[in-house]
Amino acid sequence: MYDLIVIGGGPAGYVGAIRAAQLGKNVAVIEADRAGGTCLNWGCIPTKALLKNAELYQTLTKKADTFGISFDNLTYDWSKVVGRSRQVSDRLAGGIEFLFKKNKIDYIRGFGELVDGNHVEVTAADGTKQLHEAANVLIATGCKSRELPPLPFNGNSVISSKEAMVLEKQPESMVIIGAGAIGVEFAYVYNAYGTKVTIIEMQPNLLPVEDEEVGQELQKSFTKQGVRSLTDTKCVNFQDNGNSVSIDVEGPKGNETVTADVCLVAIGVTPVLPGGIQPDLDERGFINIDARYQTSIPNVYACGDISGPPWLAHTASFEAVQCVEGLFVDGHTPRQVGNFPGCTYCHPQVASVGKTERALKEEGIDYKVGKFPYAAIGKAQAAADAEGFVKLLFGKEHGELLGAHIIGDNATELIAEMGLALEMELTSEEIHSTIHAHPTLAEAIHEATLDADGHAIHF
């Protein structure tokens, strides 16, 4: 009998399993596909490999002369671009399997079905079934791409992010429905290699969950790069032509029909539930949990994407550790996700933590803004990558950090400092009294903090 069976081997499942094993528990992980889940195999990791390839190629095609470089007959091999991203995923998936062995976790391949609060039946690829018993079960089965009912996925002309990572042939044109992180990342990748990309978003800005100024800045950059962004635009009719897709849209500049070889649907995610008996679900099909991550079924817990937003690998791992320590560490009260960084890896990168200016206005909170452009940072100029800005929001009365928003080179790395500042409730005075190394991009954080009080030095 196991102390814990985890159904799902993604960032929630494998992290929860390893933490339980570290606490001396007997653990098994059931995985229908491959260790690492969507993030490692079909999401976060392989897309970053594609994005790095795209950034390098775009630098060589657009900025070579800036760096004093010239060459003839620059070419790329699309199959090798895709192949490298798969190799990275394969290597890391093998690393997770090694960690299972290292921590003496039983790794069971197959589809898990919840029989009751203490039993899970696993159906292997060959159809054989095994019943496993545990004191506790953790459901971490995650999500998959949400389909658009009028335009179902077919793997050819209508694709999800999974297919977008492994297209055998680069399309000449692509339309992307949805301008969240997935939509804009793939827009950047395909545009960098010359695909004609149109991105359609119902909300007024790209990355609608981000600060409005950030979305507007990204759209300016995308326009310069050649991505056509139709924001504040509705899709009213869809036609799958077999070898292309046509979409009728209504937008601020009138109605038109957008036709492309491939349509990438990036409108969100839908839950992937295990088989067998089901715990209580919310109206969208995600598993309801209490403050200790327990479902409506005794001894059965859930965390990560399957229990609802935010649908992020790092919050899933956080929840898994909290859930497991709540189970096996005496006196531990599990924490829920509070402040968390959101990162988008197109170029320029986008990262944020805490409140947006829009949210502060809606909540009636008095605040002050500090903002500083990359263009005024020596390191950004030296790297010939000076797009973007840092925008920080502080409470007007006490000066505490309320939100941080960065668009620009390495934004996804810079945001960690802001996450720590938010968690520690630092004030603008405490941040700008911290010496930031020169020359670094992090100086923009220092200067934006100074700007909130009206005395930025270099702008």
C-alpha positions in Angstrom: 0.0 0.0 0.0 1.3 3.4 -1.0 1.2 6.5 1.2 0.5 8.5 -1.9 -0.5 7.8 -5.4 -0.2 10.7 -7.8 -2.2 10.6 -11.1 -0.3 12.8 -13.6 3.4 13.4 -13.9 3.5 17.1 -14.8 4.8 20.0 -12.8 2.3 19.4 -10.0 2.4 15.6 -10.1 6.1 15.0 -10.2 7.0 17.8 -7.8 4.4 16.6 -5.3 5.6 13.0 -5.6 9.3 14.0 -5.1 8.4 16.1 -2.1 6.4 13.2 -0.5 9.3 10.9 -1.2 11.7 13.4 0.5 9.5 13.2 3.5 10.0 9.4 3.7 6.7 8.3 2.1 6.1 5.4 -0.3 4.9 7.0 -3.5 3.8 6.1 -7.0 3.2 8.3 -10.0 0.8 7.2 -12.8 1.3 8.9 -16.1 -0.6 8.2 -19.4 1.9 10.0 -21.7 5.3 10.9 -20.4 6.9 12.4 -17.3 7.0 16.1 -17.3 3.4 16.6 -18.5 2.3 19.2 -21.0 4.8 21.8 -19.7 7.9 19.8 -20.4 6.8 17.8 -23.4 4.4 20.1 -25.2 4.5 23.5 -23.6 6.9 25.6 -21.6 10.1 23.9 -22.5 9.9 23.1 -26.2 8.4 26.5 -27.0 11.3 28.2 -25.3 13.7 26.2 -27.6 11.7 27.4 -30.6 11.6 31.0 -29.4 15.4 31.0 -28.9 15.9 29.7 -32.4 13.5 32.4 -33.7 15.2 35.2 -31.8 18.6 34.1 -33.1 17.4 33.9 -36.7 15.6 37.2 -36.4 18.8 38.8 -35.0 20.8 37.5 -38.0 18.2 38.6 -40.6 17.3 42.0 -39.0 20.3 43.1 -36.9 23.4 41.6 -38.5 24.6 44.9 -39.8 24.1 46.6 -36.4 26.7 44.1 -35.0 29.0 44.5 -38.0 28.2 41.1 -39.3 27.6 40.2 -43.0 27.1 36.9 -44.8 25.7 35.4 -47.9 22.9 32.9 -48.4 21.7 32.6 -44.8 19.3 29.6 -44.7 17.6 27.4 -42.0 16.4 23.9 -41.8 12.8 23.8 -40.4 13.1 20.2 -39.5 16.2 20.8 -37.4 14.5 23.8 -35.7 11.6 21.6 -34.7 14.0 18.7 -33.9 16.1 20.6 -31.5 13.1 21.6 -29.4 12.0 17.9 -29.3 15.5 16.9 -28.2 15.5 19.4 -25.4 12.1 18.0 -24.2 13.3 14.4 -24.5 16.4 15.1 -22.5 14.5 16.8 -19.7 11.7 14.1 -19.6 14.5 11.5 -19.1 15.7 13.7 -16.2 12.4 13.5 -14.5 12.4 9.7 -14.8 15.8 9.7 -13.3 14.5 11.7 -10.3 11.8 9.2 -9.8 14.4 6.4 -9.6 16.7 8.5 -7.3 13.8 9.1 -4.9 12.5 5.5 -5.1 9.2 6.5 -6.6 7.3 3.9 -8.6 6.6 5.2 -12.1 3.6 3.5 -13.6 2.7 4.0 -17.2 -0.9 4.0 -18.1 -4.3 5.7 -17.7 -5.4 6.1 -14.1 -9.0 5.6 -13.0 -10.2 6.6 -9.5 -12.1 3.6 -8.0 -12.6 5.2 -4.6 -10.6 7.4 -2.1 -8.0 4.7 -1.7 -7.8 2.7 -5.0 -6.7 3.6 -8.5 -7.0 1.3 -11.4 -4.3 1.7 -14.2 -4.9 0.6 -17.7 -1.6 0.0 -19.6 -1.0 0.6 -23.3 -1.6 -3.1 -24.0 -5.0 -3.0 -22.2 -3.9 -4.9 -19.1 -5.3 -3.5 -15.8 -3.8 -3.3 -12.3 -5.4 -2.1 -9.1 -3.2 0.0 -6.7 -4.0 1.0 -3.1 -3.0 4.2 -1.3 -3.8 6.1 1.9 -4.0 9.3 -0.2 -4.5 10.1 -3.9 -3.4 13.3 -5.6 -5.0 14.2 -8.9 -2.7 16.3 -11.1 -3.9 15.5 -14.5 -3.7 19.1 -15.9 -5.3 20.5 -19.0 -5.3 20.5 -22.8 -6.0 23.1 -25.4 -9.6 24.3 -25.6 -11.3 23.7 -28.9 -13.4 26.2 -30.8 -16.7 24.4 -31.5 -17.2 25.9 -35.0 -13.6 25.1 -36.0 -12.6 21.8 -34.5 -8.9 20.7 -34.5 -7.9 18.5 -37.4 -4.1 18.6 -37.0 -3.7 20.2 -40.5 -5.5 23.4 -41.2 -6.8 23.9 -37.6 -4.3 23.2 -34.9 -3.6 23.6 -31.2 -0.3 24.6 -29.6 0.8 21.0 -29.6 0.7 20.7 -33.4 2.2 24.2 -33.8 5.3 22.9 -32.2 5.8 20.0 -34.6 4.4 21.1 -38.0 6.4 19.2 -40.6 6.1 22.1 -43.1 6.3 25.8 -42.2 3.1 27.4 -43.5 3.2 30.5 -45.7 0.4 32.1 -43.7 -1.1 31.6 -40.2 -4.0 33.1 -38.4 -4.0 32.9 -34.6 -7.2 33.2 -32.6 -6.4 34.5 -29.1 -3.6 36.9 -28.0 -2.7 35.4 -24.7 0.8 34.1 -23.9 0.5 31.1 -26.3 -0.9 33.1 -29.1 1.7 35.8 -29.1 4.6 33.4 -28.5 3.8 31.4 -31.6 3.1 34.6 -33.6 6.6 35.7 -32.8 8.2 32.3 -33.8 6.4 31.9 -37.1 6.7 35.5 -38.1 10.5 35.4 -37.4 10.8 32.7 -40.0 8.8 34.6 -42.6 5.3 33.2 -42.2 2.6 35.9 -42.7 0.9 36.0 -39.3 -2.4 37.6 -38.3 -3.4 37.5 -34.7 -7.1 38.1 -33.7 -8.1 39.1 -30.2 -11.5 40.1 -28.9 -10.1 42.3 -26.1 -8.7 45.8 -26.8 -5.0 44.7 -26.3 -2.6 41.9 -26.9 -2.0 39.9 -23.6 -5.3 41.2 -22.2 -4.5 40.1 -18.6 -1.4 42.3 -18.6 -1.2 46.0 -17.9 -2.8 47.9 -20.8 0.4 49.9 -21.6 2.3 46.6 -21.9 -0.2 45.2 -24.4 0.0 48.4 -26.4 3.8 48.4 -26.4 3.9 44.8 -27.6 1.5 45.5 -30.4 3.7 48.4 -31.6 6.7 46.0 -31.6 4.7 43.3 -33.4 3.6 45.7 -36.0 7.3 46.7 -36.7 8.2 43.0 -36.9 5.4 42.3 -39.4 2.8 40.6 -37.3 -0.7 41.9 -38.1 -2.7 42.4 -34.8 -6.5 42.7 -35.0 -7.5 43.6 -31.5 -11.0 44.5 -30.3 -12.1 42.2 -33.1 -14.7 39.5 -33.1 -14.7 36.3 -35.2 -18.3 35.9 -36.6 -17.9 33.1 -39.1 -15.5 30.2 -39.7 -14.8 28.1 -42.7 -12.4 25.2 -42.9 -11.4 24.9 -46.5 -9.3 21.8 -46.0 -6.0 23.3 -47.0 -6.8 26.7 -45.5 -9.1 28.5 -43.1 -11.3 31.6 -43.7 -12.6 33.7 -40.8 -15.0 36.6 -41.1 -14.2 39.3 -38.5 -15.7 42.5 -37.2 -13.4 45.1 -35.9 -12.9 48.8 -35.3 -11.9 49.3 -38.9 -14.8 47.4 -40.4 -15.5 43.8 -41.5 -13.2 41.6 -43.5 -12.3 37.9 -44.2 -9.0 36.6 -43.0 -7.7 33.6 -44.9 -4.6 31.6 -44.0 -3.0 28.2 -44.6 -3.2 27.3 -40.9 -5.3 28.5 -38.0 -3.9 28.2 -34.5 -6.6 28.2 -31.9 -5.2 29.6 -28.6 -8.3 30.5 -26.6 -7.5 28.8 -23.4 -7.5 25.3 -21.8 -10.0 22.6 -20.8 -9.5 20.1 -17.9 -8.3 16.6 -18.4 -10.0 14.4 -15.7 -8.9 11.0 -14.7 -11.3 8.1 -15.3 -13.6 6.5 -12.7 -15.6 8.3 -10.1 -15.4 12.1 -10.2 -15.1 14.6 -7.4 -17.3 17.7 -7.5 -16.5 20.1 -10.4 -17.1 23.8 -10.9 -19.2 25.2 -13.7 -16.2 25.0 -16.1 -15.3 21.4 -15.3 -12.4 22.0 -13.0 -12.1 20.1 -9.7 -13.3 22.0 -6.6 -10.9 21.8 -3.7 -10.8 23.2 -0.1 -8.1 25.1 1.7 -6.0 21.9 2.1 -6.5 20.9 -1.6 -8.9 18.1 -0.7 -11.7 17.3 -3.1 -15.2 16.2 -2.3 -13.9 12.6 -2.1 -12.2 11.8 1.3 -8.4 11.1 0.9 -8.4 12.5 -2.6 -6.6 15.8 -3.3 -6.1 17.9 -6.5 -3.7 20.6 -7.5 -2.2 22.3 -10.5 -4.2 23.1 -13.7 -6.9 20.6 -13.0 -8.1 22.7 -10.0 -8.5 25.9 -12.1 -6.4 29.1 -12.7 -3.7 30.3 -12.7 -2.7 27.7 -15.3 1.0 27.9 -14.8 3.7 25.4 -14.2 5.3 27.3 -11.3 2.0 27.8 -9.4 1.2 24.1 -10.0 4.5 23.0 -8.4 3.9 25.4 -5.5 0.4 24.0 -4.9 1.8 20.4 -5.0 4.4 21.1 -2.3 1.8 22.9 -0.1 -0.7 20.0 -0.5 1.9 17.3 0.2 3.4 19.1 3.2 -0.2 19.6 4.5 -0.6 15.8 4.3 2.6 14.7 5.8 4.2 17.5 7.9 2.6 17.8 11.3 1.2 21.2 12.0 1.7 22.5 8.4 -1.1 24.7 7.1 -1.1 24.7 3.3 -0.8 28.0 1.6 -2.8 29.0 -1.5 -1.3 30.8 -4.5 -1.1 34.5 -3.7 1.4 36.7 -5.7 2.8 34.9 -8.7 4.8 35.9 -11.7 3.3 35.8 -15.2 5.8 35.5 -18.1 5.5 35.6 -21.8 8.5 34.7 -23.9 8.0 36.4 -27.2 10.4 39.2 -28.1 10.3 41.6 -26.4 9.5 39.5 -23.4 6.7 40.4 -21.0 6.6 39.7 -17.2 4.5 40.9 -14.4 3.6 40.3 -10.7 0.9 41.8 -8.5 -1.8 44.3 -9.4 -2.3 46.1 -12.8 -3.1 49.8 -12.9 -6.5 48.8 -14.2 -7.2 46.6 -11.1 -6.0 49.3 -8.7 -8.4 51.8 -10.3 -11.3 49.4 -10.0 -10.5 48.7 -6.3 -10.2 52.4 -5.5 -6.6 52.1 -4.3 -4.5 55.3 -4.3 -1.2 54.6 -6.0 1.8 56.2 -7.7 3.6 55.0 -10.9 7.2 54.7 -11.6 8.2 54.1 -15.2 11.6 53.8 -17.0 12.4 53.0 -20.6 15.0 50.4 -21.7 16.2 53.0 -24.2 17.8 54.9 -21.3 19.7 51.9 -20.0 23.3 51.5 -21.1 23.2 47.7 -21.1 20.2 47.6 -23.4 21.8 50.0 -25.8 25.0 48.0 -25.8 23.0 44.9 -26.6 21.1 46.7 -29.4 17.9 45.6 -27.7 16.3 48.8 -26.2 12.6 48.2 -26.7 10.3 48.3 -23.7 10.1 49.7 -20.2 9.7 48.9 -16.5 6.5 50.1 -14.8 6.1 49.8 -11.0 3.0 50.6 -9.0 3.4 51.7 -5.3 0.8 52.6 -2.6 0.6 56.3 -2.3 0.3 56.4 1.5 2.9 53.9 2.6 5.0 53.4 -0.6 4.6 49.6 -0.7 5.0 47.8 -4.0 1.6 46.8 -5.4 2.5 45.6 -8.9 5.4 45.3 -11.4 5.2 45.2 -15.2 8.1 44.7 -17.5 8.3 44.5 -21.3 11.7 44.1 -22.8 14.8 41.9 -23.0 15.1 39.4 -20.2 11.9 40.7 -18.5 11.1 37.1 -17.4 14.4 37.0 -15.4 14.1 40.5 -14.0 10.6 39.9 -12.5 12.0 37.6 -9.8 13.3 40.6 -7.9 9.9 42.2 -8.0 8.2 39.0 -6.8 10.5 38.9 -3.8 9.9 42.6 -3.2 6.1 42.1 -3.3 6.3 39.0 -1.0 8.4 40.9 1.5 6.2 44.0 1.3 9.1 46.3 0.4 8.6 50.0 -0.2 9.9 52.2 -2.9 12.5 53.6 -0.4 13.7 50.1 0.4 14.1 49.1 -3.3 15.9 52.2 -4.4 18.2 52.1 -1.4 19.3 48.7 -2.7 22.4 49.1 -4.9 21.8 47.7 -8.4 24.9 46.7 -10.4 26.0 48.7 -13.4 25.7 48.1 -16.3 22.6 45.8 -16.0 19.1 45.7 -17.2 18.0 45.6 -13.5 19.0 49.3 -13.3 15.7 50.0 -15.0 14.0 48.6 -11.8 16.0 51.0 -9.7 15.3 54.0 -11.9 11.6 53.2 -12.2 11.5 53.1 -8.4 13.1 56.5 -8.2 10.7 57.8 -10.9 7.8 57.0 -8.6 9.0 59.7 -6.3 9.9 62.0 -9.1 13.7 61.8 -9.1 14.9 59.3 -11.7 18.5 60.0 -12.5 19.0 59.0 -16.1 15.7 60.1 -17.7 
